[in-house]
Amino acid sequence: MESTAAVQASITLPRNCLEIVSALIEKLGGTIQLEDAIVVPPMPEHERPGKMLRGLRLRAELTQAQLAKAIGVPQSHISAYEKNTRRIPEEKTRMLAEILRSVPENFH
């Protein structure tokens, strides 16, 4: 295999894939320089709806009060949704998805 130029890249992958990806890169004539990885554990499933809501709300540059008004609930409900102390009702997930340009499944 003739190499014309080298490209440097950074990738993130599951730890259990490192060996096979390393072997492939070496077989293709590349090299790997491992850095100390920052291991981020998966988000617990029960935390996902609230974190998704908060992240999407902030991306949309909306306050809790503005979002609450848009879906017809008190601001305290948005706070509770984001803290995962109150389940988001199905009809509200559809409204949130539309306002935040997302999908209702993000809030289940």
N, C-alpha and C positions, 0 to 999 in steps of 0.2 A: 504494500500500500504506500503510495507516494503522498507525502505531506507537503502541502503548499503554504499553509499558514496555521498558526496556533491561535486558538480562541480560549479565553479564560472564562469560566462560568461558575456560578454558585448555585447549588441545588439543595433542596430540602427533601429528605425522603425518610420513610420509616427505617428504624435501626435494623430490622430483620431483612431489609433489602440491600444493605450496604455491601455485603460480600459479593452478591451476584452483579451489582452495578460496577463495583471495583474491577471485577474480573473482565467484564465487557469493555470498560474503558481501557484497561491495560491491553486487551486483545486488539483493540483498535489503534493502539500505539500512543495512547494518552497516559497521563499520570494523574494521580489523585493526591491532593494535600489535604489531610483532615485537620480541621480546627476543633477546638473544644466546643462541643455542641451544647446548645441550650435546649434542654429537654423540656418541652411543654406538654404536660399531661392532657389527655383529652378532656373536654369540658363535660362535667356530669350532665346527663340528659335532663335532669330536673331543673338545671340552671339555664338551659338554652333559651327558652321562650323570653325570659326577662332580659337576658343579655342581648339577644337579637333585637328586641324592641328598643332597648336603650341605644344600642349602636345605630340602628336605622333612624331613630328619632334624631340623634345628634347629627348624623349625616345629612338629614333633611333640614337641619338648623331650626328645629322646632323646640319650644319649651314644653314641659309636661302640661302646663295649662293650655297652651295652644292645641296640642294634640287631643287633650281631654275634650275641649270644646268641639273640635272637629268630629269626634265620634260620640258625643253626647253623654259623657260620664264626668264625674267630679275629678279634679286633678289628683286627689288622693288615690283613685283607682289606678291611674297610670303609674304612680309611685309604687303601689302594691304589685301591679303587674311586673314592673321592672325588678322588684325585689323577690319575685316569685312567691309572694305570700297570698296572692289572689290569682285564681285561674282566669285566663282570658276567655270570655264566652265566644262560642263559635261565630255568632253574627258580628262580633267586634273584630275577630281575626280577619274577616273579609274586608271590613272597613279599614283596618290598619294596613293591610296589604296594599290596598288601592292608594291610600294616602302616602304610604312610605315606599311605594314602587317596589313591592316585594311579593311574596306568595303567602297565603294563609298558613301553610305548613310550617313556616318559620316560627309561628307563635303557639304551636301545640307542644 
